[in-house]
Amino acid sequence: MKKNAIAVIGLGRFGMPLAKKLAEAGKEVIGVDMDEERVKEFREFSEYAFVAKKLSKEVLIEIGIQNCDMVAVCIGSKVETSILVTLNVLNLGVPVISKATSAEQGEVLAKLGATVVYPERDMALRIAKRILRKNLVDFLPIGKDIEIIEIEVSDRMVGKTIVDMDLRKRYSLNVIAIHHEEQIETDVRPDCRLCHGDTITVIGKEENVTRFADDYS
């Protein structure tokens, strides 16, 4: 097994797509679940797929979890199991990303030392932002109140340069990329003129990003 292996414990609606995506990206992935059919499905993507009816520390060691660079604990519904598995993996000295389905569960997982994700909540927020920002292509929250968004160039932006929009002074935003005619420019010039079909990617505080998107929608 490669040293950069990643384990996904829980091959459900969140864990299975995550494990498959990592495997397709060339990562060595260990998939673990108590359901034999799920494990069988994942064996098409990795030879390291294990059925585990119990997830004790001893079982995790037998699987080889201690040799992984990262473990994703994707057991959301069984709170006690999620917390116990997270604790056992952390005690093996491996960083953990744990799925949480409630604030309370997330708080406990975070106190144990895991990085906590809320997939259902995050997906709901992504959908809400797509509804509220009609020209939104994608966005990524990267910290408290900070996000990166990619939006389509609207009619109000067409023909304007980065200097014309004065994003840094008016909105405290930085342009990090422009997608133009199948080319992505990351070294964005101040005199770069926006065209129909372009997308622009900016980073900044959420409230400033929203104000910019609203002003140019």
LUMTORBA-528120 format. One line per 10 residues: number of its first residue (from 1); their letters; for each residue x, y, z of N, C-alpha, C, CB. Coordinates in steps of 0.2 Angstrom, whole numbers, padded with zeros to 4 digits. Glycine has a CB too. Layout:
BEGIN
NUM	A	X,Y,Z,X,Y,Z,X,Y,Z,X,Y,Z; ...
END
This chain:
BEGIN
1	MKKNAIAVIG	0004,-0006,0000,0000,0000,0000,0004,0006,0000,-0005,0000,0006; 0003,0011,-0004,0006,0017,-0004,0006,0021,0002,0004,0022,-0010; 0011,0025,0004,0011,0029,0010,0006,0035,0010,0018,0032,0011; 0004,0037,0004,-0001,0042,0004,-0008,0040,0004,0000,0047,-0002; -0010,0034,0007,-0016,0031,0006,-0021,0035,0011,-0016,0024,0009; -0027,0035,0008,-0033,0039,0012,-0038,0033,0013,-0036,0045,0008; -0041,0033,0019,-0046,0029,0021,-0053,0032,0021,-0044,0025,0028; -0058,0029,0019,-0065,0032,0020,-0069,0026,0023,-0068,0033,0012; -0071,0028,0029,-0075,0023,0034,-0082,0025,0033,-0072,0024,0041; -0086,0021,0030,-0093,0023,0029,-0094,0024,0022,-0095,0028,0034
11	LGRFGMPLAK	-0096,0019,0018,-0097,0020,0011,-0105,0021,0009,-0095,0014,0007; -0108,0026,0012,-0115,0028,0011,-0115,0033,0006,-0118,0030,0017; -0121,0037,0006,-0122,0043,0001,-0117,0048,0001,-0129,0046,0003; -0113,0049,0006,-0108,0054,0006,-0101,0050,0005,-0107,0058,0012; -0100,0045,0009,-0093,0042,0009,-0092,0038,0002,-0093,0036,0014; -0097,0035,-0001,-0095,0031,-0007,-0093,0036,-0013,-0101,0028,-0010; -0097,0042,-0014,-0094,0046,-0020,-0088,0049,-0018,-0099,0052,-0021; -0086,0051,-0012,-0080,0053,-0010,-0074,0048,-0011,-0080,0055,-0002; -0075,0042,-0009,-0070,0037,-0010,-0069,0036,-0018,-0072,0030,-0007; -0074,0035,-0021,-0074,0034,-0029,-0070,0040,-0032,-0080,0033,-0032
21	KLAEAGKEVI	-0071,0046,-0030,-0068,0052,-0033,-0061,0052,-0031,-0071,0058,-0031; -0059,0050,-0025,-0052,0050,-0023,-0048,0045,-0027,-0051,0049,-0016; -0052,0039,-0028,-0048,0033,-0032,-0048,0035,-0039,-0053,0027,-0031; -0053,0038,-0042,-0052,0040,-0049,-0047,0045,-0050,-0059,0043,-0051; -0045,0049,-0045,-0040,0054,-0045,-0033,0051,-0044,-0041,0060,-0040; -0033,0045,-0043,-0026,0041,-0043,-0024,0040,-0036,-0021,0045,-0046; -0028,0042,-0031,-0026,0040,-0024,-0027,0033,-0022,-0030,0045,-0019; -0023,0031,-0017,-0024,0024,-0015,-0029,0025,-0009,-0017,0021,-0012; -0035,0022,-0010,-0040,0022,-0005,-0042,0016,-0002,-0046,0026,-0009; -0043,0016,0004,-0046,0011,0008,-0053,0012,0010,-0042,0009,0015
31	GVDMDEERVK	-0057,0008,0008,-0064,0009,0009,-0067,0004,0014,-0068,0008,0002; -0070,0006,0019,-0073,0002,0025,-0080,0003,0026,-0069,0003,0031; -0084,-0003,0026,-0091,-0002,0028,-0093,-0009,0031,-0095,0000,0021; -0099,-0009,0034,-0102,-0015,0037,-0106,-0018,0032,-0105,-0013,0043; -0108,-0015,0027,-0112,-0018,0022,-0108,-0021,0016,-0117,-0012,0019; -0109,-0027,0015,-0105,-0031,0010,-0106,-0029,0003,-0107,-0038,0011; -0113,-0027,0001,-0114,-0025,-0005,-0110,-0018,-0007,-0122,-0024,-0006; -0110,-0014,-0002,-0107,-0007,-0003,-0099,-0009,-0004,-0108,-0002,0003; -0096,-0013,0000,-0089,-0015,-0001,-0088,-0018,-0008,-0087,-0019,0005; -0092,-0022,-0010,-0092,-0025,-0016,-0092,-0020,-0022,-0097,-0031,-0017
41	EFREFSEYAF	-0096,-0015,-0021,-0097,-0010,-0026,-0090,-0006,-0027,-0102,-0005,-0025; -0087,-0005,-0021,-0081,-0001,-0021,-0075,-0005,-0023,-0080,0002,-0014; -0075,-0011,-0023,-0069,-0015,-0025,-0068,-0014,-0033,-0071,-0023,-0024; -0073,-0011,-0036,-0071,-0010,-0043,-0067,-0004,-0044,-0078,-0008,-0047; -0066,0000,-0038,-0061,0006,-0039,-0055,0005,-0034,-0065,0012,-0036; -0055,0000,-0030,-0049,-0001,-0026,-0049,-0008,-0023,-0049,0004,-0020; -0043,-0011,-0023,-0042,-0018,-0020,-0043,-0018,-0013,-0036,-0021,-0023; -0042,-0012,-0010,-0042,-0011,-0002,-0049,-0009,0000,-0037,-0006,0000; -0054,-0014,0000,-0061,-0013,0002,-0062,-0018,0007,-0066,-0013,-0004; -0065,-0016,0013,-0065,-0021,0018,-0072,-0020,0022,-0060,-0020,0024
51	VAKKLSKEVL	-0075,-0026,0023,-0081,-0027,0027,-0079,-0027,0034,-0086,-0033,0025; -0082,-0023,0038,-0080,-0022,0046,-0087,-0022,0050,-0075,-0017,0047; -0089,-0027,0053,-0095,-0027,0057,-0094,-0023,0063,-0097,-0034,0059; -0088,-0023,0066,-0086,-0019,0072,-0080,-0014,0070,-0084,-0023,0078; -0080,-0008,0073,-0074,-0003,0071,-0070,-0002,0077,-0077,0003,0068; -0068,-0007,0081,-0064,-0006,0086,-0057,-0004,0084,-0064,-0012,0091; -0053,-0001,0089,-0046,0001,0087,-0042,-0005,0085,-0043,0003,0094; -0043,-0011,0087,-0040,-0017,0085,-0041,-0019,0077,-0041,-0023,0089; -0048,-0018,0076,-0050,-0019,0069,-0047,-0014,0064,-0058,-0019,0068; -0047,-0008,0066,-0044,-0002,0062,-0037,-0004,0061,-0045,0004,0066
61	IEIGIQNCDM	-0033,-0006,0066,-0026,-0008,0065,-0025,-0013,0060,-0023,-0009,0072; -0029,-0018,0061,-0029,-0024,0056,-0030,-0022,0049,-0034,-0029,0058; -0034,-0017,0048,-0036,-0015,0041,-0030,-0011,0039,-0042,-0010,0041; -0026,-0007,0043,-0020,-0003,0041,-0022,0004,0042,-0018,-0005,0034; -0027,0006,0045,-0028,0013,0046,-0022,0017,0048,-0034,0014,0050; -0018,0014,0053,-0013,0018,0056,-0008,0020,0051,-0010,0014,0061; -0008,0017,0045,-0003,0019,0040,-0005,0024,0035,-0001,0012,0036; -0011,0026,0036,-0014,0031,0031,-0012,0038,0033,-0022,0031,0031; -0012,0043,0027,-0011,0050,0028,-0017,0053,0031,-0008,0053,0022; -0023,0051,0029,-0029,0054,0031,-0034,0049,0031,-0031,0060,0026
71	VAVCIGSKVE	-0039,0050,0036,-0045,0046,0036,-0051,0050,0036,-0045,0042,0043; -0056,0049,0032,-0063,0052,0032,-0068,0047,0035,-0065,0054,0025; -0070,0050,0041,-0076,0046,0044,-0082,0048,0042,-0075,0046,0052; -0086,0044,0038,-0092,0046,0035,-0098,0043,0038,-0092,0045,0027; -0098,0042,0045,-0104,0039,0048,-0108,0045,0051,-0101,0034,0053; -0113,0047,0048,-0116,0052,0051,-0122,0051,0055,-0119,0056,0045; -0126,0045,0054,-0132,0044,0057,-0131,0041,0064,-0136,0039,0053; -0126,0036,0065,-0124,0033,0071,-0119,0037,0075,-0121,0026,0070; -0122,0042,0079,-0117,0047,0082,-0112,0044,0086,-0122,0052,0086; -0114,0039,0090,-0109,0036,0095,-0103,0032,0091,-0113,0031,0100
81	TSILVTLNVL	-0105,0029,0086,-0100,0025,0082,-0096,0030,0079,-0104,0021,0077; -0098,0036,0076,-0094,0041,0073,-0089,0044,0077,-0099,0046,0070; -0091,0045,0083,-0087,0048,0088,-0082,0043,0091,-0091,0051,0095; -0084,0037,0092,-0079,0032,0094,-0074,0031,0089,-0082,0026,0096; -0076,0030,0082,-0071,0029,0077,-0066,0034,0076,-0075,0027,0070; -0069,0040,0076,-0065,0046,0076,-0060,0046,0081,-0069,0053,0076; -0062,0045,0087,-0057,0045,0093,-0052,0040,0092,-0061,0044,0100; -0054,0034,0090,-0049,0028,0089,-0044,0030,0083,-0052,0022,0087; -0046,0033,0078,-0041,0035,0072,-0037,0040,0075,-0045,0037,0066; -0039,0045,0078,-0035,0051,0081,-0030,0048,0086,-0039,0056,0084
91	NLGVPVISKA	-0032,0043,0090,-0027,0040,0094,-0021,0036,0091,-0031,0035,0099; -0023,0034,0084,-0018,0030,0080,-0013,0035,0077,-0021,0026,0075; -0014,0042,0078,-0010,0047,0076,-0011,0049,0068,-0003,0045,0076; -0017,0048,0066,-0019,0049,0059,-0024,0055,0059,-0022,0043,0056; -0023,0060,0055,-0028,0066,0054,-0035,0063,0052,-0025,0071,0050; -0040,0066,0054,-0047,0064,0053,-0051,0070,0050,-0050,0061,0059; -0055,0068,0045,-0061,0073,0043,-0067,0069,0045,-0060,0075,0035; -0071,0072,0049,-0077,0068,0051,-0084,0071,0048,-0077,0067,0058; -0088,0067,0046,-0095,0070,0044,-0099,0071,0050,-0098,0065,0039; -0103,0076,0050,-0108,0077,0056,-0114,0079,0053,-0105,0083,0060
101	TSAEQGEVLA	-0120,0077,0056,-0126,0079,0054,-0130,0083,0058,-0130,0072,0053; -0127,0085,0064,-0130,0090,0069,-0124,0094,0072,-0134,0087,0074; -0126,0100,0074,-0121,0105,0077,-0118,0101,0083,-0124,0111,0079; -0122,0098,0087,-0120,0095,0093,-0114,0089,0092,-0125,0091,0097; -0116,0085,0087,-0111,0080,0085,-0105,0083,0082,-0114,0076,0079; -0105,0089,0078,-0100,0092,0076,-0095,0095,0081,-0102,0097,0071; -0099,0098,0086,-0095,0101,0092,-0091,0096,0095,-0100,0104,0097; -0093,0090,0097,-0090,0084,0100,-0084,0082,0096,-0094,0078,0101; -0085,0081,0089,-0080,0079,0084,-0074,0084,0084,-0083,0078,0077; -0076,0090,0084,-0071,0096,0084,-0067,0096,0090,-0074,0102,0083
111	KLGATVVYPE	-0070,0095,0096,-0066,0095,0102,-0061,0089,0103,-0071,0094,0108; -0063,0083,0099,-0058,0077,0099,-0052,0079,0095,-0062,0071,0096; -0053,0084,0090,-0047,0086,0086,-0048,0084,0078,-0041,0082,0088; -0055,0082,0077,-0056,0081,0070,-0058,0087,0066,-0062,0076,0069; -0057,0087,0059,-0059,0093,0055,-0067,0090,0053,-0055,0094,0048; -0071,0095,0054,-0078,0093,0054,-0081,0096,0047,-0082,0095,0060; -0085,0092,0044,-0089,0094,0038,-0096,0092,0039,-0086,0090,0032; -0100,0097,0036,-0108,0096,0036,-0110,0095,0029,-0111,0102,0040; -0110,0090,0026,-0112,0089,0019,-0119,0091,0017,-0111,0082,0017; -0124,0089,0021,-0131,0091,0020,-0131,0099,0020,-0136,0088,0024
121	RDMALRIAKR	-0129,0102,0026,-0129,0109,0026,-0126,0113,0021,-0127,0111,0033; -0120,0110,0019,-0116,0114,0014,-0119,0114,0007,-0109,0111,0014; -0122,0108,0006,-0125,0107,-0001,-0131,0112,-0001,-0128,0100,-0002; -0135,0112,0005,-0141,0117,0005,-0138,0124,0004,-0144,0116,0012; -0133,0126,0007,-0130,0133,0006,-0128,0134,-0001,-0124,0134,0011; -0125,0129,-0004,-0123,0130,-0011,-0129,0131,-0016,-0119,0124,-0014; -0134,0127,-0015,-0140,0128,-0019,-0143,0134,-0018,-0145,0122,-0017; -0144,0137,-0011,-0146,0143,-0010,-0143,0149,-0013,-0146,0145,-0002; -0136,0148,-0013,-0132,0153,-0017,-0133,0153,-0024,-0125,0152,-0015; -0134,0147,-0027,-0135,0147,-0034,-0142,0150,-0036,-0135,0140,-0037
131	ILRKNLVDFL	-0147,0150,-0031,-0153,0153,-0033,-0153,0160,-0032,-0159,0150,-0028; -0149,0163,-0027,-0149,0170,-0025,-0144,0173,-0030,-0147,0171,-0018; -0139,0170,-0033,-0135,0173,-0037,-0135,0170,-0044,-0127,0173,-0035; -0139,0172,-0048,-0141,0169,-0055,-0135,0168,-0059,-0146,0173,-0058; -0130,0172,-0059,-0124,0171,-0063,-0118,0167,-0060,-0121,0178,-0065; -0120,0164,-0054,-0115,0161,-0050,-0113,0154,-0054,-0117,0159,-0043; -0107,0153,-0055,-0104,0146,-0058,-0102,0142,-0052,-0098,0148,-0063; -0098,0144,-0048,-0096,0140,-0042,-0094,0144,-0036,-0091,0135,-0044; -0093,0142,-0030,-0091,0145,-0025,-0087,0141,-0020,-0096,0150,-0021; -0083,0143,-0016,-0079,0139,-0011,-0078,0143,-0005,-0073,0136,-0014
141	PIGKDIEIIE	-0081,0142,0001,-0080,0145,0007,-0073,0143,0010,-0085,0144,0013; -0068,0147,0012,-0062,0145,0014,-0060,0147,0021,-0057,0148,0009; -0065,0150,0024,-0064,0152,0031,-0069,0156,0033,-0057,0156,0032; -0069,0159,0039,-0074,0163,0042,-0076,0169,0038,-0073,0165,0049; -0082,0169,0035,-0084,0174,0031,-0080,0176,0025,-0084,0181,0035; -0076,0171,0023,-0071,0172,0017,-0073,0167,0012,-0064,0172,0018; -0074,0169,0005,-0076,0164,0000,-0073,0166,-0007,-0083,0164,-0001; -0072,0161,-0011,-0070,0162,-0018,-0076,0160,-0022,-0064,0157,-0020; -0078,0165,-0027,-0083,0163,-0031,-0081,0164,-0038,-0089,0168,-0029; -0084,0160,-0043,-0083,0161,-0050,-0090,0163,-0053,-0080,0155,-0053
151	IEVSDRMVGK	-0091,0169,-0056,-0097,0171,-0059,-0096,0172,-0066,-0100,0177,-0055; -0102,0171,-0070,-0102,0173,-0077,-0102,0181,-0078,-0108,0170,-0080; -0098,0183,-0083,-0098,0190,-0084,-0105,0192,-0087,-0092,0192,-0090; -0108,0197,-0083,-0115,0199,-0085,-0114,0205,-0090,-0118,0202,-0079; -0120,0207,-0093,-0120,0212,-0098,-0117,0218,-0095,-0128,0213,-0100; -0118,0220,-0089,-0115,0226,-0085,-0108,0225,-0085,-0118,0227,-0079; -0105,0220,-0085,-0097,0219,-0085,-0094,0219,-0092,-0096,0213,-0081; -0098,0217,-0097,-0095,0217,-0104,-0092,0223,-0106,-0100,0214,-0109; -0086,0223,-0108,-0082,0229,-0111,-0078,0233,-0105,-0087,0233,-0114; -0080,0231,-0099,-0076,0234,-0094,-0069,0231,-0092,-0080,0234,-0087
161	TIVDMDLRKR	-0065,0234,-0090,-0058,0232,-0087,-0059,0231,-0080,-0052,0236,-0089; -0054,0227,-0077,-0053,0226,-0070,-0052,0233,-0067,-0047,0222,-0068; -0049,0238,-0070,-0048,0244,-0067,-0055,0248,-0067,-0043,0248,-0071; -0058,0247,-0072,-0065,0251,-0073,-0069,0249,-0067,-0068,0249,-0079; -0069,0242,-0065,-0074,0240,-0060,-0071,0242,-0053,-0075,0233,-0060; -0064,0243,-0053,-0061,0245,-0046,-0063,0240,-0041,-0063,0252,-0045; -0062,0234,-0042,-0065,0229,-0037,-0061,0229,-0030,-0064,0222,-0039; -0055,0231,-0030,-0051,0231,-0024,-0053,0237,-0020,-0043,0232,-0025; -0054,0243,-0023,-0056,0249,-0019,-0063,0249,-0017,-0054,0255,-0022; -0068,0247,-0021,-0075,0247,-0020,-0077,0242,-0016,-0078,0248,-0027
171	YSLNVIAIHH	-0074,0236,-0017,-0077,0230,-0014,-0072,0226,-0010,-0080,0225,-0019; -0066,0228,-0010,-0060,0224,-0006,-0060,0217,-0008,-0062,0225,0002; -0060,0216,-0015,-0060,0210,-0018,-0054,0209,-0022,-0066,0208,-0022; -0051,0203,-0023,-0045,0202,-0027,-0047,0197,-0033,-0039,0199,-0023; -0046,0199,-0039,-0047,0195,-0045,-0041,0190,-0045,-0048,0199,-0051; -0043,0183,-0045,-0038,0178,-0045,-0038,0174,-0052,-0039,0173,-0039; -0043,0175,-0056,-0043,0171,-0062,-0049,0174,-0067,-0044,0164,-0061; -0047,0174,-0073,-0052,0175,-0078,-0052,0169,-0083,-0051,0182,-0082; -0058,0166,-0085,-0059,0161,-0090,-0061,0164,-0096,-0063,0155,-0087; -0057,0164,-0101,-0059,0167,-0108,-0057,0163,-0113,-0055,0174,-0108
181	EEQIETDVRP	-0062,0161,-0117,-0061,0157,-0123,-0057,0151,-0122,-0057,0161,-0129; -0059,0147,-0117,-0056,0141,-0115,-0049,0141,-0112,-0056,0136,-0121; -0047,0147,-0111,-0040,0149,-0107,-0042,0152,-0101,-0036,0153,-0112; -0038,0150,-0096,-0039,0152,-0089,-0032,0157,-0087,-0039,0147,-0083; -0034,0163,-0086,-0028,0168,-0085,-0028,0169,-0077,-0029,0175,-0089; -0022,0167,-0074,-0022,0168,-0067,-0017,0174,-0066,-0019,0162,-0064; -0014,0177,-0071,-0010,0183,-0070,-0014,0188,-0073,-0003,0182,-0073; -0019,0191,-0069,-0024,0195,-0072,-0021,0202,-0073,-0031,0195,-0068; -0021,0205,-0079,-0019,0212,-0080,-0025,0217,-0078,-0017,0213,-0087; -0023,0223,-0075,-0028,0228,-0074,-0032,0230,-0080,-0025,0234,-0070
191	DCRLCHGDTI	-0029,0230,-0086,-0032,0232,-0092,-0036,0227,-0095,-0027,0236,-0096; -0036,0221,-0092,-0040,0215,-0095,-0047,0217,-0096,-0039,0209,-0091; -0050,0217,-0102,-0056,0218,-0104,-0061,0212,-0104,-0057,0222,-0111; -0066,0212,-0101,-0071,0207,-0100,-0076,0206,-0106,-0075,0207,-0094; -0077,0200,-0108,-0081,0199,-0114,-0087,0194,-0112,-0077,0196,-0120; -0092,0194,-0117,-0097,0189,-0116,-0094,0182,-0116,-0102,0190,-0122; -0097,0178,-0112,-0094,0171,-0111,-0089,0170,-0106,-0092,0168,-0118; -0086,0175,-0104,-0080,0175,-0099,-0083,0173,-0092,-0076,0181,-0099; -0079,0170,-0088,-0081,0170,-0081,-0075,0173,-0077,-0082,0163,-0078; -0077,0176,-0071,-0072,0180,-0067,-0072,0177,-0060,-0073,0187,-0067
201	TVIGKEENVT	-0066,0175,-0057,-0066,0172,-0050,-0062,0177,-0046,-0061,0166,-0051; -0066,0178,-0040,-0063,0183,-0035,-0063,0180,-0028,-0068,0190,-0035; -0059,0183,-0024,-0059,0181,-0017,-0060,0187,-0012,-0052,0177,-0015; -0064,0186,-0007,-0065,0191,-0002,-0070,0189,0003,-0067,0198,-0006; -0072,0194,0007,-0077,0193,0012,-0084,0192,0009,-0078,0199,0017; -0088,0188,0012,-0094,0186,0009,-0099,0191,0008,-0098,0181,0014; -0099,0196,0012,-0103,0202,0011,-0101,0206,0005,-0104,0206,0018; -0095,0207,0004,-0092,0211,-0001,-0093,0207,-0008,-0085,0212,0000; -0092,0200,-0008,-0093,0196,-0014,-0101,0197,-0016,-0092,0189,-0012; -0105,0197,-0011,-0112,0197,-0012,-0114,0204,-0015,-0116,0196,-0006
211	RFADDYS	-0111,0209,-0012,-0112,0216,-0015,-0110,0217,-0022,-0109,0221,-0010; -0104,0214,-0024,-0102,0214,-0030,-0106,0211,-0035,-0094,0212,-0031; -0108,0205,-0033,-0112,0200,-0038,-0119,0204,-0039,-0113,0193,-0034; -0122,0207,-0034,-0128,0210,-0034,-0128,0216,-0039,-0131,0212,-0027; -0122,0220,-0038,-0121,0226,-0042,-0121,0225,-0049,-0115,0230,-0039; -0118,0219,-0051,-0116,0217,-0058,-0121,0212,-0061,-0109,0216,-0059; -0126,0210,-0057,-0130,0205,-0060,-0135,0207,-0066,-0135,0202,-0054
END
